[in-house]
Amino acid sequence: MRAKLPTALVNLADRVSTTVQTTLAAHRADLRTRTHGIAAFDPPRMPHEVIPVVTADGARLRVHAYGPVDAPVIVFAHGWTCSLEYWNAQINAFAGEYRVVAYDQRGHGESTNGYARPSTNLLADDLCDVLDAVLLPGQRAVLAGHSMGGMTLIAWAGRYPERVAEQADAVILTNTGAHSLVEVSTMVPGLNIPLRILGGRSMPTPDWLGRLILGTPVVFPPIKPVRWIFARQVMTLDTSREKLDYALSVVRGCPMMTRSRYGFLLTQLHLGDDAKNFSVPTTVLAGDRDDMTPAIHAERLAALLQDAGTLAGFKVLPTGHLGNVERFDLFNAEVAEVLASVREPVRALA
């Protein structure tokens, strides 16, 4: 028979849990109300519609839609430890002329976990549920995914290839990869900085260390070393204070165990050549100083899409891992180009 934990220990655990949940809720509330010094990152000015989505395993996904219901649709899927607020600069830029949809991946933001074990198949299924909920009959969307969001799109194309042409007009993959994330990353400052100072190439992260970094449930206290590490490893050291504060606010709203569970999932990512199932024009974007998913991942995806005949464009932007935050102007220009290319044939037929 299992021994009971001491009452004092149980009470302490309850207090810690309550404090953590209160802190996470405060971070998320702050994102919904606070300005960040750059208007693009402010909470969306346009009212949103809440789209109810409940998955087969009971997860409740937070899905927001901005703009007219009959407007062309763009769906944004965020990455690891983020939330739909990560896309504020894109929502503010495109909502109105377009129907902009963003959602919290399960376990992230205000979406619940459900009872199924995290997997890329599960994330693909969630995307199916979101698309089925937000698209009108016969309607297609431009799909954009950052990091784990891009992996979600790739997993979706591999698992449901028939849905690509049915529900997508075009795809944008940014700062993402399909496999070997730990083997082909440069996440450890001590290994990289001396080599960069000397003009050499960054060293790959050892497999065991990459798994430890991605899978450990950690917090991000508001202290200078944490800010420096986040800027150095996730963004860049020349990132402005406003952009760094905004990105940290998004990441701090992610529960520690979600960070750990999905971090482990990323270390085991094996999507192979699933991206070849993108049968619609697909744009690939990378960051020249992205240590989480170095540009070689994007190069591999671009080569695969080139062979499949669906590569619409490939660019390396002057950013770290959070390209659509660090250079939201350049990223938004790429999105606008994709949206225009989708609408042009429609205008020609009108």
LINWOFEN-V942013 format. One line per field, one symbol per residue. phi: phi as a letter, one per 20 degrees, with the letter a starting at -180 (. if undefined). psi: psi as a letter, one per 40 degrees, with the letter a starting at -180 (. if undefined). burial: + if it has 9 or more other C-alpha atoms within 8 Angstrom, else -. A space follows every 10 residues. Layout:
phi=???
psi=???
burial=???
This chain:
phi=.ffffggfff ffffffffff ffffffffff ffceecncgg efggfefdde efccefenfd eecdcdnffd egdcdddedg mdbffgegfe fffdfpfcee dcbeggndld eeemdffgaf fffffffgff ffedefgnec cedccdlfff ffffffffec gffgffccea ccdclbbdal fffdbcedgf eefgfffene efeffggfff ffffeefcdc ffcggfffff ffeddbfeff gfffffffff ffeeggffgf feffgffdfb eldgffefed gcddccdfce efcggfffff fffffffenc feabcdefbe fegfdfcfff ffffffffff ffegffffef
psi=hhiiiidddd dddddddddd dddddddddd dediieehdd eihhdhiihh hhhhideehh hhhihhiide iihhhhhiah eaidededdd dddehcdihh hiihiheibe iidaeihhid dddddddddd ddddhiheii ihhhhhbddd dddddddddg ddddddehdi ihhhfiieif dddgigehdd dddddddeei iiiihidddd ddddehhiig igiddddddd ddddbieehi dddddddddd deehiddddd ddddddeehg ebfdeeehei hhhhiihefh edgieddddd dddddddeee hdihihigib dgdeddgddd dddddddddd dddddddde.
burial=---------+ ---------- ---++-++-- +---++-+-+ +++--+---- +++++---++ ++++++++-- +-++++++++ ++++++++++ ++-+++++++ +++++++++- ++++---+-+ ++++++++++ +-+++----+ ++++++++++ ++++++++-- +-+++-++++ ++++++++++ +++++++--- +++-++---- -+-++----+ +--+++---- -----+++++ ++++++--+- -+++++++++ ++++++-+++ +++++++-+- +--+++++++ ++++++++++ +++++-++-- ++-+++-+-+ +--+-++-++ ++++++++-+ ++--+--++- -+--------
